[in-house]
Amino acid sequence: MREKLKKYVSVSFLIGFSAFVLYLLFFSNIGSIVNVLGKTSVAVYALAFVCVFCGVVFDALTWHQILGRLSVKTTFRSVFTLSWVGIFVDAIVPSGWSGDVFKAYLLSKEPGVEGSKTAASIVIKKVFELLMTLGALFFGLALLILNYSLDNETFIVIGVLIVLISLPSVLILYLSISSRTSHVVFRFVRRLSTLVSGKNSDTPEFENKLKKSISEFHDGIMMLKTNPKKMFQPLIFQAISWIFSILTLFLIFASIGYIISPDKIVITNSITSSFQTQGFALAGFLPITSSLLYHMLGTASLVSVTSSLLASFPTFWFRVIVSFVIFQVIVFDRAVPFLKSETGKMKPEINGLFDFPEKPKSI
């Protein structure tokens, strides 16, 4: 399984990296970029890595606080560790939700942790992230309107991106809040269980258990409406995590001796942050997209490309390398007690999650 995973990661990385190399060769001046890179302040650039790590810490604190508000008892150490695991899963299974679903699944295996409440915590956290993203985009747009005169095409592009970024989270939030939808989900899960297992799941025990889980999930989501004050501290932690992501980019520009206006960083970060959860294949497109956005917003082309290249290391590759090491320890080396069976081996349902299908043998 490890060899298959390494092969998958390598191929995905080569696709993204090749795209970025082609972009550098045909659409930029490599000599000028190397010249700017040679003047980079290593000390200032190193602080960007520190900010990325701090951002992950406060992101984990957000999830830990939400879990606490939902009466899920777990340690910050477990939440922090599983947050890194989620980052790596996002890198190998692009979607934006895969890492959150996987880390919630692992946490639900901890004794005394209810899966329905863990799932609700993920949705609530996604709502916070959406609020940060949309708030940042509108704030950045307001600054742009006040300080610059942009053409209509730029505003249309940004507007379309806002819709694409927010639509999945808004849809999932609606499906989670609607009680009518909860019953639809209940019937779907029951039919899916019957289809997969081949057993009749239309039993009173299964129905009562599933209804209880959906009810707990729905109650957890509704806390956003019924008791929003309890979610104030987690929201603050999420905001601090976002501030660290903005500060990271400021430091990267500062490391090459360029001071950029906050509106450009806010808008570019809000749009490109979704690429960080879309896998290795898009890793090469991340600096391309950010450099084009910076240039579209009035930043010099050389500065845009160089800063985007430098940003890709702390914001993507540093996160992936650290998360891979933790993923290796947690999942492959079976370091988490509640993921082991009584024999000390990884539980079958965990051990098979990353099995890739075998190639058919030639006849």
N, C-alpha and C positions, 0 to 999 in steps of 0.2 A: 504493500500500500504506500509506503514512504517513497519508493522509487517512482511509482505512477504519479504521485503528487508532485515530486520534484520535476518530472518530465512535463507535466501540465503547466506548472509555474514557469518553467524555462521557456516553453513555446509561447506562452502568453506574453512573457516579458519581451521576447525577441520581436514579437509583432509590434508592441507599443514602442520599443526602443528604435526599431527600424524606421517607424513613421517619424520620430523626432529627429533622427539623423538625416533623413531625407529633407526634412524641413530646414535644418541648419545648412545643408549643402546648397539648396536651391533658392532659399528665401532669406538668407541672412549672410552677414560678413563674418566668417569664422575667425579671421585674423583679429578683427576688432573686438570680438567677444573674448578671445583668449587674452588680449591686452587688458581688458577691464577685469577679468577674473584674476589676473596677476596682481592687481592692486587691491584686492578684497581684504578687508580687515578681518583676520581670523578670529580675534577676540569678540568682535561684535557679532560675527556670523555664528559663533559658538553659542551665544545667548539665544539665538533662534531655536536651537535644539532644546535648550532648557525650557523655553516657552511652550514648545510642543509637548514636552513631558508634563509640564504643569497643567496644560489644557486637558490632557487625558486624566490627570488626577481629579480635577474639578468636574469633569464629565462623569467619572465614576462616583464622585460624591453626590452628584445629582441623582443618579440611579439609586444609590444607597439610601438617600433621604426619601425618595418616592416609595421605595420598598418599605421603609419604616412607617410611612404614613398609611400604608395599606396593611399594616400589622404583619409584615413578613420579617421574621427575625433571621438575620444573617450578618456576617462580619464584613467590615469594609475591605478587609484583605481578600475575601472571596470575590466580592464585587469588582474590586480593582483588577484582580487577576483575570477574571472572566471578561472584563472590558477589553483587555489586550487580546484575548482569544477571539472576541468578536471582530476586532480590527483585522486580524489575519484572515478570518473567514470571509469578510467583506472583500478582501483582496483576491481571493481565489474563486468566490462565487458572487459575481456581480449582481446587484439588485438594489443595494441600499438598505435592505431589511434582513438579509441573510445572516449577517453577524449578530444582529440583535435577537433574532429568533433562536439562533444556535446557543448564544450565551444564556438566554432565558431558559432554554430547554435544559442546559447543564445545571443551572441553578435550581430548577424544579426537581432535580434528582437528589438534592440535599434533603436530609430528613427534616420533616416539619415544614417544608416550603411548599405552598400550594401553587400548582402550575397556572391556574386561572388568574391568581393575583399577580404572579410574575409576568404573565402576558399583558395584563392591564398596565403594569408599571412601564413596560416597553412602549405601549401606545401613548401613555401620558408623557413619557420622555420625548417621543417623536413630536408631540404637540408643542412642547417647549422648544425643541430645535426648529420647528416650523415658525414659531413666533419670533425667534431670534433671526432667522433667515429673512423672513418677510419684513420685519421691522428694520433690519439693516439695509435691505434693498430700497425701501421707501425713504429711509433717512439719507442714503447715498444719492438717490434720485433727486431729493429735495435740494441737497447741496449742489448737485450738478446744475440744476435749473437756475439756482441763484448765482452760481459762479461762472457758468459756461453757456455757450449757445451751441447745442448739439442738433444735428439734422434729425429729421423724422425717422429715418431708417434705424438710427441707433436706438431711439426710444421704442420702436416697434420690436426690435430684436430683444431688448431687455424685457419688455412687457411679455413677449411670448415665453421667454425663459422663466419669468416669474410664475406664469401659469403652469408650465411643465414641472417646475420644482415643487410647487405647492399642491398640485392636484392629487398625487398619490396619498399624501398624508391627510388631506382634507377628506378624501373618499373613505379612508380607513377609519378616521375619527367618526364620520357619519355612520358607518356600518357598526361601529362599537357603541355609539350612544343610542341608536334607535332600538327600542325594545322589540319592535316588530321584526327588525332584521335579525335580532338575536334568535328568534324562533326559527327563522329561515335557516340560519347557520346551524341550529340544533338539528333540523331535519336533514340538512346536507351532510353533517358529520355522521349522523346515524346511518345514512345510506352508504356513505363512503366506507365506514367501518364494516358494514355487511359485505360490500364489494371486495374489499381488500382481504378480509379474514375468511370470507366464505361462510361465516357463521351468522346466525340470526341475532342481530343486536337489539331487536325490538323486544327487550325484556324489561320488566319493572326496575330491576337493579341498575342496569345500564342507563336507562332513561332517567332515573332519579339522580344518578351520579353526574350525568352530562348536564342535566338541568341545573344542578347545584353549582357546577363549574361555571356555566354561562351566567348564572345569577351573580356569583361572586365577581366574575370579570366585569359584568355590567355595573355592579355597585361600585367597583373600584374606579371605573372610568367616570361615573357620575359624580365622584368626589370633586372633580374639576368644577362642577356646577353647584353642588350642594354645600361644599366647604372649601372654597378656593383659598382661604387664608392658610390652610394647612400646607398648601403647595407653594407658599411664598418663598421659603428658604431654598427648596430645590430649584426654583426658577432663578433665584439669585446666583446659585452655583453654576447653572447653565449659562447665565450671562457672563460670569467670570471666565468660564471656559472659552466662550466666544471672544472675549476681550484678548485672551492670550493668543488666539489664532490670528487676530488682527495685529497684535504687537509683534508676532513672529514675522509677518510680512514687512512691517515697518523696519525692523532690525535688518532684514535682508537688503532692503533698499539702502539703509544707512551704511551697511557694510561695504557697499560699492561707492559710497560718497554721494548718494542721491537722496534728497528729501522729497517725498511724494505727498500729495494732499490726501487726507483721510477718505474723501468720498470715492476716489478711484480704487483704493484698497478694499473698502467696504463692499462695493458693488462686485468687483472681480472675485473676491473671496467668497461672497455669498453664492455666486454662480458656479465657480469651479470647485467649491467644497464637495459638491455631489460627486465629482469625478473621483475623489479619494476613496469612495465606497463602491466603485464600479470595476474593480479588478485590475490585474496586471496589464491586460490588453490595452486599457485606456491610460495607463501610466505615462506612456509617451505622448499622448494627446493632451495631458494636463498642462504642461508648459506651453504647448502650442496655443491652446485655448486662452490661457491667462495672458500670454504675450500679445495675442491679437486683441483681447479686450483692453489691456493697458494702452495699446497703440490707438485703438478706436476712441479711447477716452482722452487722448492727447499727449500720452507719454512717448518720448523718443523711442524709435524702433530698437536701437541698440540696447538701451536701458531696459526696455520691456523684455527682450529675449534673454538678456543676461540674468536679470532678476528672477525670471520664471525658471530658468535653468537651475539657479541656486536654490530656489524655493522648493523644487521637486525633491531635494535630498532630505531636509528635515520634515516636510509636511507629508511625504509619502514613503520614501525608502527607509528613513530612520524608524518610522512607525511600523513598517512591515517587518524589518529585521528584528526589532525588539519583540514584536508580537509573535513572530515565527518561533523565536527561542522559547517564549512562554507557552505557546501552543504545543511545541515539542514536549515540554515538561508536563503540561497538564493533560494533554490528550494521548500522545504517543507513549510517554514514559509513565503514564498512570499515576500521577503524583497527588491527585485529589481523592481522598478516602471515599467520598460518597459516590464516586464513579466506578468503584471496584465491586466485584462480586465477592462472595464469601471466600472464594479460593484465592483472592488477591489479584485476579486477572480483570481486565477491562470488561465491563458488562457488554454482552453481545450487541445491544442496540446502539451503544456508543462506538464500539470497535468497528462497526460496519458503515458508519456514516460517510466516510471518505473513501470507500471502495469504489474504484472506477471500473466500468464494465470491461471484461476481457475481450480482446479481439477474437473474432471467430477463426478457428483453425482451418487451414486450407485442406481440402479433401484430396 
